[in-house]
Amino acid sequence: MAQLKITLKKSLIGRPKDQIATANSLGLTKPGKTTVQPDNVQTQGKITKISHLVEVTEA
């Protein structure tokens, strides 16, 4: 299965609680932190919700 490398590029300060919760569920807690997640429907939905805060590349 393909993997996605997700990096938080912007701060979560002042963001709505649902966006903060989505970032935390991906393991992103502060700017610059990177996680590798499986490329599936659930992960794609989370990325879509916070696409303006993250950078996504193939792992």
C-alpha distances in whole Angstrom, upper triangle without the diagonal:
4,7,10,13,16,20,23,25,28,30,29,33,35,32,32,31,28,26,27,25,22,22,23,20,18,20,22,25,27,27,25,23,19,16,12,10,7,7,9,12,14,13,14,17,18,17,20,22,23,22,25,25,21,20,16,15,11,11
4,7,10,13,17,20,22,25,27,27,31,33,30,30,29,26,24,25,24,21,20,21,19,16,18,20,23,25,24,22,20,16,14,10,9,6,5,8,12,14,12,12,16,16,15,17,20,20,19,22,22,18,17,13,11,8,8
4,7,10,13,16,19,22,24,24,28,30,27,27,27,24,22,22,21,18,17,18,16,13,15,16,20,21,21,19,16,13,10,6,6,5,5,9,12,13,10,11,15,14,13,16,19,18,17,20,19,16,14,10,9,6,5
4,6,10,13,15,18,20,21,24,26,23,24,24,22,19,20,19,16,14,16,15,11,13,13,17,18,17,16,14,10,8,5,5,6,6,9,12,12,9,10,13,12,10,13,16,15,13,16,15,12,10,7,6,5,5
4,7,10,13,16,18,19,22,25,22,24,23,21,19,18,19,16,13,15,15,11,12,11,15,15,14,12,10,7,6,5,7,9,9,13,15,15,11,12,15,13,11,14,16,14,13,15,14,10,8,6,5,6,5
4,7,9,12,14,15,19,21,18,20,20,18,15,15,15,13,10,12,12,8,9,8,12,12,11,10,8,6,5,6,7,10,11,13,15,14,10,11,13,11,8,12,13,11,10,12,10,7,6,5,7,9,9
4,6,9,11,13,16,19,17,19,19,18,15,14,16,13,10,12,13,10,10,8,10,10,8,6,6,4,7,9,11,14,15,17,18,17,13,14,16,13,11,14,14,11,11,11,9,5,5,7,9,11,11
4,6,8,9,12,15,13,16,16,16,12,11,13,12,8,10,12,10,10,6,8,7,5,5,6,7,9,12,13,17,17,19,20,18,14,15,16,13,11,13,13,9,10,10,6,5,7,9,12,15,15
4,7,10,12,15,13,16,18,17,14,13,16,14,11,14,16,14,13,10,11,9,5,6,8,9,12,15,16,20,20,22,22,21,17,17,18,15,13,15,14,11,10,9,6,5,7,10,13,16,17
4,7,9,11,10,14,15,16,12,11,15,14,11,13,16,15,14,11,11,8,6,8,10,12,15,18,19,22,22,24,23,22,19,19,19,16,14,15,14,10,11,8,5,7,10,13,16,20,20
4,5,8,8,12,13,14,11,10,13,13,10,12,15,15,14,10,9,7,6,9,11,13,16,19,20,23,24,25,25,23,20,20,20,17,15,17,15,12,13,11,8,10,13,16,19,22,23
4,6,5,9,9,11,8,6,10,11,8,10,13,13,13,10,8,7,8,12,12,14,16,19,20,23,23,24,23,21,19,19,18,15,14,16,13,10,13,11,8,11,14,17,20,23,24
4,6,9,10,12,10,9,12,14,12,13,16,17,16,13,11,10,10,14,15,18,20,23,23,27,27,28,27,24,22,23,22,18,18,19,16,13,16,14,11,14,18,21,24,27,27
4,7,9,12,10,9,13,14,13,15,18,19,18,16,14,13,14,17,18,21,22,25,25,28,28,29,27,25,23,23,22,19,19,19,16,14,16,14,12,16,19,22,26,29,30
4,6,8,6,7,10,11,11,12,15,16,16,14,13,13,13,17,17,19,20,23,23,25,25,25,24,21,20,20,18,15,15,15,12,10,13,11,10,13,17,20,23,26,27
4,6,5,7,9,10,11,13,15,16,17,15,14,15,16,20,19,21,21,24,23,25,25,24,23,20,19,19,17,14,15,15,11,11,14,13,12,15,19,21,25,28,28
4,5,5,6,9,10,10,12,14,15,14,13,15,17,20,19,20,20,23,22,24,24,24,22,19,18,19,17,14,16,16,12,12,15,15,14,16,20,22,25,28,28
4,5,5,6,9,10,10,13,14,14,14,16,17,20,19,20,19,21,19,21,21,20,18,15,15,16,13,11,13,13,9,10,13,14,13,15,19,20,23,25,26
4,5,5,6,9,10,11,13,11,11,13,14,17,16,17,17,19,17,20,20,19,18,15,14,14,12,9,10,11,7,6,10,10,9,11,15,16,20,22,23
4,5,5,6,9,10,11,9,8,10,12,15,14,15,16,18,17,20,21,21,20,16,15,16,14,11,12,14,10,9,12,13,10,12,16,17,21,23,23
4,5,5,6,9,10,10,10,13,15,17,15,16,15,17,16,19,19,19,18,14,13,15,13,10,12,14,11,10,14,15,13,14,17,18,21,23,23
4,5,5,7,9,9,10,13,14,16,14,14,13,15,13,15,16,15,14,11,10,12,10,6,8,10,8,7,11,13,11,11,15,15,18,20,20
4,5,5,6,5,7,9,11,12,11,11,11,13,12,15,16,16,16,13,11,12,12,8,9,11,9,7,10,12,9,9,12,13,16,18,18
4,5,5,5,6,9,12,14,11,12,11,13,13,16,17,18,18,14,12,15,14,10,12,15,13,11,14,15,12,12,15,16,19,20,20
4,5,7,9,13,15,16,13,13,11,12,11,13,15,15,15,11,10,13,12,9,11,14,12,12,14,16,14,13,16,16,18,19,19
4,6,9,12,13,13,11,9,7,9,8,11,12,13,13,10,8,11,11,8,9,12,12,11,12,15,12,11,13,12,15,16,15
4,6,9,11,12,8,8,7,9,9,13,15,16,17,14,12,15,15,12,12,16,15,13,15,17,14,12,14,14,16,17,16
4,6,8,9,6,7,7,10,11,15,16,18,18,16,13,15,15,12,11,15,14,11,13,14,10,9,12,13,15,17,16
4,7,9,7,9,10,14,15,18,20,21,22,19,16,18,18,14,15,17,16,13,15,15,12,12,14,16,18,21,20
4,6,6,9,12,15,17,21,22,23,24,21,19,20,20,17,16,18,17,14,15,15,11,11,13,16,18,21,20
4,6,9,12,15,17,21,22,24,24,22,19,20,20,17,15,18,17,13,14,13,9,9,11,14,16,19,19
4,6,10,13,16,19,20,23,24,22,19,20,21,18,16,19,18,15,15,14,11,9,10,12,14,17,16
4,7,11,13,17,18,21,22,20,17,18,19,16,15,18,18,15,15,15,12,10,11,12,14,16,15
4,7,10,13,15,18,19,18,14,16,18,15,13,17,17,14,14,15,12,10,9,10,11,12,11
4,6,10,12,15,17,15,12,14,16,13,12,16,17,15,15,17,14,11,11,10,11,11,10
4,7,9,12,15,14,11,13,15,13,12,16,17,16,16,18,16,13,12,10,10,9,7
4,6,9,11,10,7,10,12,11,11,14,15,15,15,18,16,13,13,10,11,10,9
4,6,9,9,7,9,12,12,12,15,17,17,16,20,19,16,15,12,12,10,9
4,7,8,6,7,10,11,10,13,15,16,15,18,18,15,14,11,11,9,10
4,6,5,6,9,10,11,12,15,16,16,19,19,17,17,14,14,13,14
4,6,5,6,9,10,10,13,15,15,18,19,17,17,15,16,15,17
4,5,5,6,9,10,11,13,14,18,17,16,17,15,17,16,17
4,5,5,6,9,10,11,12,15,15,13,13,11,13,13,14
4,5,5,6,9,10,10,14,14,12,13,10,12,13,15
4,5,5,6,9,10,13,14,13,14,13,15,16,18
4,5,5,7,8,12,11,11,13,12,15,16,17
4,5,5,5,9,9,8,9,8,12,13,15
4,6,5,8,10,10,11,11,14,16,18
4,6,8,9,10,13,13,16,19,20
4,5,5,7,10,11,15,17,19
4,5,5,7,9,12,15,17
4,6,8,11,14,18,20
4,7,10,14,17,19
4,6,10,13,15
4,7,10,12
4,7,9
4,6
4
